[in-house]
Amino acid sequence: MNRIAMLRKEKGLSQISLSLKLNVSQKMISAYENGKSEPSIATLMQMADIFNTSVDYIIGYTNIRQPIDKTVQMSLNEDECDLLGGYRELSAKQQNIALGVILGLLNSEKN
């Protein structure tokens, strides 16, 4: 549950402010973050809304932060999901470079 603490800090929230949003105690947030307790499905869904991510990302099931349409996600293999997640974490400039590399590789295959 290290991601809960990371996401909370990225959002600029204290444990108390997150606890108020989730209607749980600050001690419970601390317990989630330290792995002493696990949030319910309903609480995980609320967290996903607050952090604009997927429940799967919060629990460490995937490295893709942004929720992906389930139909699209099911058509991607694990490497593709990891690449997509990594791409989304890049700056706009880095994304353009990555696209240039991929397009260059595709064009070199045609020649």
N, C-alpha and C positions, 0 to 999 in steps of 0.2 A: 504493500500500500504506500510505498515511497512516492508514487505518482500523485497521491492526494496532496501531500505536503508541497511537492514541486508545483503542481497546478495552482494550489492556493496562493503560494508566494508569487507566482507569475501574475496572478490576477490582483495582487496587492491586498489580499484579504488576511486578516488575523484569524486565529482559530476561533476566537469569540464571534467575529462577524460571520464566518462560515457557519458556525453553530446556530446562529440566529436565523440564517437563511434556510437551514435544514431542519430547524425546530428540534435540535438535539443539544446536549450539553457540550461545553468546551472540553470537558474530560473525555467525552465520547470521540470528539474529533482527534484529540491526542491519542486515544486508544486505536483509532483507525490508522493514523499515521505511523504508529509504532508497532502495528501488527498484532496488537493485543485483543482487538475486536474487529469484526468484519461488518461493513454496512449492509443493510438490507437491500434488496433489489430496488425497492422504491427510493431509498436514499441514494443509491448509485445512479438511478435515472435522474434524480434532482441534481446531483453533482454534474452529470453529463450536460444537463441544460445550463447550469451555472458556468461551467468551464468551456462550453461549446466544443465538446469532444464526445467520443463514444464511450459507453460503459466498458466495452472491450479494451479500450486504451487505458482506462482508469485501473482496471484489474490486471493489466499486463498481458492480455491475450493477444494483442496486436500492437505494433509500433506506429500504426496510422492514427494520428490524433483526430482528424476530422471525421465525423460520421460519413460513411459511404453508403449509398443506396445498396440494400442487401442484394439485389439482383446483380448489380455490377460487381460487388465484392465477391460473390460466389463464382463469377466467371474469371477471377484473377487467381493466379497461383501465389504461393507465399512470397517468392522472390519479387513478383510484380507488386504485391501489396507493400513490401518493404521499400521498393524503389519509389513507389508513389508517395509513401509516407516521408521518405527522405527528401524527395523533390519538394514537397510542400513546406519543409523546414528551411529550404534554401531562400536566400534573398532573391529579389527579382532579377538582379544582375547574374547571380549564380544559376538561376533557372534558365536564363537565356543562353548561357554558356553550355549548360547540360543539353538543352535542345539542339544547339549547334553541333555538339559532338555526335548526338544520336543521328541527326539528319546527315551529317558528313559520313558517318558509317553506312547509313542506308544508301547514299549516293555512290559510295565506293564499291558497294556490292553490285550495283547495276553496271558498272564499267568493267 
